[in-house]
Amino acid sequence: MPPHRTRLALAVTTLLVTTGTALPAHAAGERPGAQAGRSAAEAGPALTVDLSAPTHPISPHVYGMNFTEEALAKELRLPVRRWGGNATTRYNFRLDTTNRAADWFFENIAGDNADPDALPDGSETDRFVDQDKRTGTDSVITLPLIGWAPKERAKACGFSVAKYGPQQSTDQWAPDCGNGVKPDGTNVTGNDPHDTSVEIGAEYVTDWMAHLRGRYGDAAHGGVRFYNLDNEPDIWHSTHRDVHPAGASYDEMRDKTYEIAGAVKAADPKAQTLGPVGWGWSSITLSGSDQQRCAIEGCWSNPPDQAAHGGVPFGEWYLQQMRAYEQAHGVRILDYYDNHWYPQAGVFGDDPGDAAKQALRLRQTRTLWDRAYTDESWIGQPVYLIPRMKEMVAKNYPGTKVAVTEYSFGALGSLNGALAQADVLGILGREGADLATLWSPPSSADPGAYAFRMYLNHDGKGGRFGDTSVLSTSADQSRLAVYGAKRSADGALTLMVVNKTGSDLTSPVTVNGGAPGATAQVYQYSGADLTAITRPADLPLSTRAGSATASTTFPANSITALVVADTVPPCAPTGLKAGRPTARGVTLTWSPATDNVAVKEYELSRQSAGQPVKTTVTATTRVAVADLSPGRRYTFWVRARDLAGNLGPKSQTVQVTTPPR
């Protein structure tokens, strides 16, 4: 994460559908007493779910975070957690020491929990993966492409005042460590990278991965699954300018990715790589070299590094080079195209801001998907990040997945930030992102944590948002956003509704194609209680002609999850037949049963005079029974069970008499 960005705390709520009551004045920025005079609910936009439309899987890895605390990760059964950020670019696993780069005076700082005599065992990254193993979370570990790592555990800094002269700012606890900026505002240049660091390359990465495999196994057997190919290399010239003062070029990024990603695949072929891990909007089209040079020379209309590569935007060229490597070597060294996203319209910070800023934050989530939304920042054009990245991949390197391993919309400690975060999680699933990890995660008590709870544990018993996205639309997504998904574990339909307005909105909800049940469970997070997800009364659904409808009020500034559980049992199987029996066995077959969602399994039962009923569970419609007794008469029947556990009625019976020996 670059130093000019504030690390955020978001307040978000996640529900299978979201409705919430109006938030108190202190949480939303309303004037005191505003709620008391609030008018009755307004007519809200219609919400429609179409279960007959095409669907797509929702990757569980879109619900990830960076550096999540263990208790929250365990509660959420967090799918993925990333060890990333500026300090991870220069980390020595043998010494358990990072260089904090421009974030903190370019200092080498040793880990404070490791036993130096035991290293590399017990290092920061070991402890990171240890936690993930305890919580069942996949790890993303950042590997260096920059070519430098701290040279020793002793404190050292990139811009010593004694060596390079007075500087604008110094570390109050280490006054010799400066920020690398002279009193006149110009940067210190010509410093020696060896003041803090030593050269490293593929051998270092190979050794580190061997250490990780030795402790945890390889990626195919429970070890580290994901590796980031460094962190925001296109701004090394800013964040790590003490060792890499020149912006990274097209060719440097290609060559270093070939070297390090190739080493990753040689060390652990099933490990997944993510690159080039750019910082944001400019990373999609410009190399670090062009970003640095054009910031000085104003060459944005004709960036020289891009021009030298046929005018192809950097992201597309990078993907083309990764594809060329696979074609030449038969090995895919890039699995995810990864680009960070921090909205540039000024919504950063822990403070949710005034009403205008809060409204802007909620609009800025549209940068992730909306082709009609012109970004309200210096970008000044539509971003539609996830569709854009997917289109780049499809054009330049098909089969590559898309990831956003850092993003934040701010104010996780407020309800406004929680609304934005809940909206983001819905967007990531709907738009088909493959992996995403929130930067600067919320604490367990923050509203932002409740956003994740709504998607990953809305009922406190592991209830989750569905894993297959279904077409869900709002007549006005900017006011009332809706996301829908089916849950494969039990066939439930789950909806997430985010009311982004300061008014209660009463809206019709229509499910075309037939809802799996007659009522919707309601889970809600809102300003009425920022410390809990509430459980209002169930919402009845009216079913008619293949659709289900309801009307309900979604409170102002709220998140509501609706869970329509499958309560309809399967129909009875038909066509039960028995083959020619032997003295010890017989084969039974039947036609598949039908169900409103899906049949999971069948229970084939048999009874013989004087014996208890014996049941066999099977997923097929053909069972060979081999434990019968000679010369006995048996009655067989079969029942179907669906994903939700509903057991249907018995089929017609069939009788079998086994011949004597």
Buried (B, 14 or more C-beta within 10 A) or exposed (E): BBBEBBBBBBBBBBBBBBBBBBBBBEBBBBEEEBBEEEEEBBEBBBBBBBBEEEBBEBBBBBBBBBBBBBEBBBBBBBBBBBBBBBBBBBBBBBBBBBBBBBBBBBBBBBBEEBEEEEBBEBBBBBBBBBBBBEBEBBBBBBBBBBBBBBBBBEBBBBBBBEEBEEBEEBBEEBEBBBBBBBEEEEBBEEBEBEBBBBEBBBEBBBBBBEBBBEBBEBBEEEBBBBBBBBBBBBBBBBBBBBBBBEBBBBBBBBEBBBBBBBBBBBBBEEBBBBBBBBBBBBBBBBBBBBBBBBBEEEBEEEBBBBEBBEEBBBBBBBBBBBBEBBEEEEEBBBBBBBBBBBBBBBBBBBBBBEBEBBBBBBBBBBBBBBEEBEBBBEBEEBBBBBBBBBEBBEEBBEEBBBBBBBBBBBBBBBBBBBBBBBBBBBBBBBBBBBBBBBBBBBBBEBBBBBBBBBBBBBBEEEBBBBBBBBBBBBBBBBBBBBBBBBBBEBBBBBBBBBBBBBBBBBBBBBBBBBBBBBBBBBBBBBBBBBEEBBEBEBBEBEEEEEBBBBEBBBBBBBBBBBBBBBBBBBBBBEEBEBEEBEEBBBBBBBEBBBBBBBBBBBBBBBBBEEEEEEBBEEEEBEBEBEEBEEEBEBBBBBBBBBBBEBEBEBBEBBEBEBEEE
